[in-house]
């Protein structure tokens, strides 16, 4: 009890010397730390950070067991490693600085996104139905399509490679965009919430050697964007008319319209369907009939 009393007295004495500028400084540092963590989480810097933690853990183990050679190497290569990290993350750093200059600071601190907290979820049932309807219709006439559904990770860098659309999602709009010989048919469409934000967007191709050799550029692009981001991509084959879904680097082929709706509902993020996320996206959970 005496120890606790002494600690409280020390804390009170320090608090009495706290200035208003110290409070402002804490708020500024909290904001900077929050913004950096959000940026790291939404880019591939998150993977680099996890790798960094593994390296730090390895160095601490080496220091604990007095592995002098490893410690000497770390001490003499620290500057090179720091430079290498900056070079590796150069595109993300440039993009972060660019977005910082164009973003409303208060909005980024308090991101009250109505669509994410509304009963509709990330996008509405109508949007799901319109996408499924368009894909089924395009599949019947073998019209190729590539539709990327954005989740938490923003796809702004891919939108910039295409043409702004900003139209409400409808089957007519999607069919018109992907119609043969139209200016917007080549490339991918990006959907954010209930709107088509951009068309003719370029996507990264997957270098996964396990993918079937008969898959073309459209399918490899769909898998590639699902590997690089948390998005879900809907693909309609121009050769077979079959509907496929790429998610988390995996490709599921030959889906029906109803099956496509079920896949899209997995990322809809409706409050009442939150528990559905625990179900494997490729099928039902074990023991379920």
C-alpha positions as CSV (number, residue, x, y, z in Angstrom):
1,X,0.0,0.0,0.0
2,X,2.8,2.4,0.8
3,X,4.4,1.6,-2.6
4,X,1.1,2.4,-4.4
5,X,0.7,5.6,-2.5
6,X,4.2,6.7,-3.4
7,X,3.5,6.0,-7.1
8,X,0.3,8.0,-7.0
9,X,2.1,10.9,-5.4
10,X,4.8,10.8,-8.1
11,X,2.2,10.7,-10.9
12,X,0.3,13.6,-9.4
13,X,3.5,15.7,-9.1
14,X,4.3,15.0,-12.7
15,X,0.7,15.8,-13.8
16,X,0.9,19.1,-12.0
17,X,3.8,20.1,-14.3
18,X,1.9,19.2,-17.4
19,X,1.5,22.1,-19.8
20,X,-1.3,22.6,-22.4
21,X,1.4,22.4,-25.1
22,X,2.2,18.9,-23.8
23,X,-1.4,17.8,-24.4
24,X,-1.3,19.2,-27.9
25,X,1.9,17.4,-28.6
26,X,0.4,14.1,-27.4
27,X,-2.6,14.6,-29.7
28,X,-0.4,15.4,-32.7
29,X,1.8,12.4,-32.1
30,X,-1.3,10.2,-31.7
31,X,-2.6,11.5,-35.0
32,X,0.7,10.9,-36.8
33,X,1.0,7.4,-35.4
34,X,-2.6,6.6,-36.3
35,X,-2.1,7.8,-39.9
36,X,1.1,5.8,-40.3
37,X,-0.5,2.6,-39.0
38,X,-3.5,3.0,-41.3
39,X,-1.1,3.6,-44.3
40,X,1.0,0.6,-43.4
41,X,-2.1,-1.6,-43.0
42,X,-3.5,-0.6,-46.4
43,X,-0.3,-1.2,-48.4
44,X,2.3,-3.9,-48.9
45,X,4.3,-2.1,-46.2
46,X,2.2,-4.2,-43.8
47,X,4.0,-7.3,-45.1
48,X,7.3,-5.6,-44.9
49,X,6.6,-4.6,-41.3
50,X,5.8,-8.1,-40.3
51,X,9.0,-9.3,-41.9
52,X,10.8,-6.5,-40.0
53,X,9.4,-7.8,-36.7
54,X,10.7,-11.3,-37.5
55,X,14.2,-9.8,-38.2
56,X,14.1,-7.8,-34.9
57,X,13.1,-10.9,-33.0
58,X,16.0,-12.8,-34.6
59,X,18.5,-10.0,-33.6
60,X,17.2,-10.0,-30.0
61,X,17.7,-13.7,-29.8
62,X,21.2,-13.3,-31.2
63,X,22.0,-10.6,-28.6
64,X,20.6,-12.7,-25.8
65,X,22.9,-15.7,-26.7
66,X,25.8,-13.3,-27.4
67,X,26.2,-14.3,-31.0
68,X,28.9,-11.7,-31.7
69,X,29.3,-12.3,-35.4
70,X,25.6,-11.8,-36.2
71,X,25.5,-8.7,-34.0
72,X,28.6,-7.2,-35.8
73,X,27.0,-7.9,-39.2
74,X,23.8,-6.2,-38.1
75,X,25.6,-3.1,-36.7
76,X,27.6,-2.7,-39.9
77,X,24.7,-3.2,-42.4
78,X,22.0,-1.2,-40.6
79,X,22.4,1.8,-42.8
80,X,22.3,-0.3,-46.0
81,X,19.1,-2.1,-44.8
82,X,17.4,1.2,-43.9
83,X,18.2,2.5,-47.4
84,X,16.9,-0.7,-49.0
85,X,13.6,-0.4,-47.1
86,X,13.1,3.1,-48.4
87,X,13.9,2.0,-52.0
88,X,11.5,-1.0,-51.7
89,X,8.6,1.2,-50.3
90,X,9.4,4.1,-52.6
91,X,6.1,3.8,-54.6
92,X,4.0,3.6,-51.4
93,X,5.9,6.5,-49.7
94,X,5.3,8.7,-52.8
95,X,1.7,7.7,-52.9
96,X,1.2,8.4,-49.2
97,X,2.8,11.9,-49.4
98,X,0.6,12.6,-52.5
99,X,-2.6,11.5,-50.7
100,X,-1.6,13.5,-47.6
101,X,-1.6,16.6,-49.7
102,X,-5.0,15.9,-51.3
103,X,-6.8,14.4,-48.4
104,X,-9.1,16.2,-45.9
105,X,-7.2,15.6,-42.6
106,X,-10.3,15.6,-40.4
107,X,-12.0,13.1,-42.7
108,X,-9.0,10.8,-42.5
109,X,-8.9,11.0,-38.7
110,X,-12.7,10.4,-38.4
111,X,-13.6,8.2,-41.3
112,X,-17.4,8.1,-40.8
113,X,-18.3,6.0,-43.8
114,X,-22.0,5.7,-44.0
115,X,-22.0,2.8,-46.4
116,X,-19.8,0.6,-44.1
117,X,-22.0,1.0,-41.0
118,X,-25.4,1.0,-42.8
119,X,-27.8,-2.0,-42.8
120,X,-26.9,-2.5,-46.5
121,X,-23.2,-3.2,-45.6
122,X,-20.4,-2.5,-48.0
123,X,-22.8,-2.6,-51.0
124,X,-26.5,-3.3,-51.4
125,X,-28.3,-6.5,-52.4
126,X,-29.4,-4.6,-55.5
127,X,-25.8,-4.1,-56.5
128,X,-25.2,-7.9,-56.0
129,X,-28.2,-8.8,-58.1
130,X,-27.2,-6.3,-60.9
131,X,-23.7,-7.7,-61.1
132,X,-24.8,-11.3,-61.1
133,X,-27.5,-10.5,-63.8
134,X,-24.9,-8.7,-66.0
135,X,-22.4,-11.6,-65.7
136,X,-25.0,-14.2,-66.6
137,X,-26.1,-12.2,-69.6
138,X,-22.5,-11.6,-70.8
139,X,-21.7,-15.2,-70.2
140,X,-24.5,-16.3,-72.6
141,X,-23.0,-14.3,-75.5
142,X,-19.4,-14.9,-74.4
143,X,-18.6,-11.3,-73.6
144,X,-15.4,-11.0,-71.5
145,X,-15.6,-9.0,-68.3
146,X,-13.4,-8.1,-65.3
147,X,-15.1,-6.6,-62.3
148,X,-13.1,-5.7,-59.1
149,X,-15.0,-5.3,-55.9
150,X,-13.2,-3.1,-53.5
151,X,-13.1,-3.9,-49.7
152,X,-11.1,-2.2,-47.0
153,X,-7.9,-1.6,-49.1
154,X,-8.4,1.4,-51.5
155,X,-7.8,0.7,-55.2
156,X,-7.0,4.3,-56.0
157,X,-3.7,3.5,-57.7
158,X,-5.5,1.1,-60.1
159,X,-8.3,3.6,-60.7
160,X,-5.8,6.1,-62.0
161,X,-4.8,3.8,-64.8
162,X,-8.4,3.8,-66.2
163,X,-11.1,6.3,-67.1
164,X,-13.4,7.8,-64.4
165,X,-17.0,6.6,-64.6
166,X,-18.7,7.2,-61.2
167,X,-22.0,5.6,-62.2
168,X,-24.5,3.6,-60.1
169,X,-24.0,-0.1,-60.6
170,X,-26.5,-1.6,-63.0
171,X,-26.6,-4.6,-65.4
172,X,-27.1,-2.3,-68.3
173,X,-24.1,-0.1,-67.5
174,X,-21.8,-3.1,-67.0
175,X,-23.0,-4.8,-70.2
176,X,-22.5,-1.6,-72.1
177,X,-19.0,-1.1,-70.8
178,X,-17.8,-4.6,-71.7
179,X,-19.6,-4.7,-75.1
180,X,-17.3,-5.6,-77.9
181,X,-15.7,-2.7,-79.9
182,X,-16.7,-0.1,-77.3
183,X,-14.1,2.3,-76.0
184,X,-14.3,1.0,-72.4
185,X,-14.5,-2.7,-72.9
186,X,-10.7,-3.4,-72.6
187,X,-9.5,-3.6,-69.0
188,X,-11.1,-3.9,-65.6
189,X,-14.0,-2.1,-63.9
190,X,-13.6,-1.1,-60.2
191,X,-16.7,-1.1,-58.0
192,X,-16.6,0.9,-54.7
193,X,-19.8,0.4,-52.6
194,X,-22.7,0.9,-55.0
195,X,-20.8,2.7,-57.8
196,X,-18.6,1.9,-60.8
197,X,-15.7,4.3,-60.1
198,X,-13.5,3.6,-63.1
199,X,-13.2,1.4,-66.3
200,X,-10.4,0.2,-68.5
201,X,-8.1,-0.1,-65.5
202,X,-4.9,-2.1,-65.7
203,X,-4.3,-4.8,-63.1
204,X,-1.2,-6.7,-62.0
205,X,-0.8,-10.1,-63.5
206,X,-0.3,-13.1,-61.2
207,X,2.9,-15.1,-61.6
208,X,1.4,-18.1,-59.8
209,X,2.7,-21.1,-61.6
210,X,-0.1,-23.3,-60.2
211,X,-2.7,-21.6,-62.3
212,X,-4.0,-23.6,-65.3
213,X,-2.1,-23.0,-68.5
214,X,-5.4,-22.4,-70.4
215,X,-6.1,-19.3,-68.4
216,X,-5.7,-16.0,-70.3
217,X,-4.6,-12.5,-69.3
218,X,-8.1,-11.7,-67.9
219,X,-8.0,-14.5,-65.3
220,X,-4.4,-13.9,-64.4
221,X,-5.2,-10.2,-63.9
222,X,-8.1,-11.1,-61.7
223,X,-6.0,-13.4,-59.5
224,X,-3.2,-10.8,-59.5
225,X,-5.3,-8.1,-58.0
226,X,-6.7,-10.5,-55.4
227,X,-3.1,-11.3,-54.4
228,X,-2.1,-7.7,-54.2
229,X,-5.2,-6.4,-52.3
230,X,-8.1,-7.7,-50.3
231,X,-10.5,-7.2,-53.2
232,X,-12.8,-9.8,-54.8
233,X,-12.7,-10.0,-58.6
234,X,-15.5,-11.4,-60.9
235,X,-14.4,-12.7,-64.3
236,X,-16.4,-13.7,-67.3
237,X,-14.5,-15.7,-69.9
238,X,-14.6,-14.5,-73.4
239,X,-13.8,-18.0,-74.7
240,X,-16.2,-20.1,-72.7
241,X,-18.6,-17.6,-71.1
242,X,-18.0,-19.2,-67.7
243,X,-18.1,-17.0,-64.5
244,X,-15.1,-17.2,-62.2
245,X,-14.3,-15.5,-58.9
246,X,-10.8,-14.6,-57.7
247,X,-10.3,-13.9,-54.0
248,X,-7.2,-14.1,-51.7
249,X,-5.1,-15.4,-54.6
250,X,-7.5,-18.3,-55.3
251,X,-9.6,-18.8,-58.4
252,X,-13.0,-20.5,-58.4
253,X,-14.4,-21.3,-61.9
254,X,-17.7,-22.3,-63.4
255,X,-20.0,-20.4,-61.0
256,X,-23.8,-20.0,-61.6
257,X,-25.6,-16.7,-61.0
258,X,-26.8,-17.8,-57.6
259,X,-23.3,-19.0,-56.6
260,X,-21.9,-15.7,-57.6
261,X,-24.4,-13.9,-55.4
262,X,-23.3,-16.0,-52.5
263,X,-19.6,-15.2,-53.1
264,X,-20.4,-11.5,-53.2
265,X,-22.4,-11.7,-50.0
266,X,-19.3,-13.0,-48.2
267,X,-17.7,-9.5,-48.5
268,X,-20.9,-7.5,-48.3
269,X,-20.2,-7.0,-44.6
270,X,-23.9,-6.8,-43.5
271,X,-24.3,-6.6,-39.7
272,X,-26.6,-9.7,-39.7
273,X,-24.3,-11.7,-41.9
274,X,-21.0,-10.9,-40.0
275,X,-20.9,-14.5,-38.8
276,X,-20.8,-15.8,-42.4
277,X,-17.2,-14.6,-42.7
278,X,-16.2,-17.6,-40.7
279,X,-17.4,-19.9,-43.4
280,X,-14.9,-20.8,-46.1
281,X,-15.5,-18.7,-49.1
282,X,-15.1,-21.7,-51.4
283,X,-17.9,-23.7,-49.8
284,X,-19.6,-24.6,-46.6
285,X,-18.0,-25.1,-43.2
286,X,-17.2,-28.6,-42.0
287,X,-20.1,-30.5,-40.7
288,X,-22.7,-28.3,-42.5
289,X,-25.1,-30.0,-44.9
